[in-house]
Amino acid sequence: MHPDLSPHLHTEECNFIIRAFRSCQDQHGILKYVGYCDPLFSEVQKCLRKERINRRIENIENDKMKMREYRARLAKGEA
């Protein structure tokens, strides 16, 4: 199972791969059920995983920055 594949949620790199995957599925009717588009699906999964990891790292950094700001305000007595 993969997340929502709406274009506004992903990078242009992933959107390109997603469009290619959907195009493959549309063009190759019954073949999609026997694995014809599986290599593209694997690429979609890799790209989505990379996005998720980058988003997680970014969120951790943002949380650290917010905590530093909070502790600085707390030390000043402004909390």
Steps between C-alpha positions, in 0.01 A plus 500: 500500500628844417397850605284735299664559161353847444753722321493782755629264771821390328815633338523545125737203480245270661214650301683412179540137609140483622372630165710240316363225727139607449558528127641147492195371684262682264677385183556136587157385618527136606881495507502718811354205691794274409774742604571696181510832690672365812840661427332842491307421817829418672636837391189673637547323834868599517420863424218515755728344761770758429242779540376353828853474640583857395175627653576315825851649519361848432237459772760385752714805424199732531408345833854543630497866396163561669622331817814717507285812460265383774785426740654842429167670577459285809848598623406869457176444686278576200345155458 
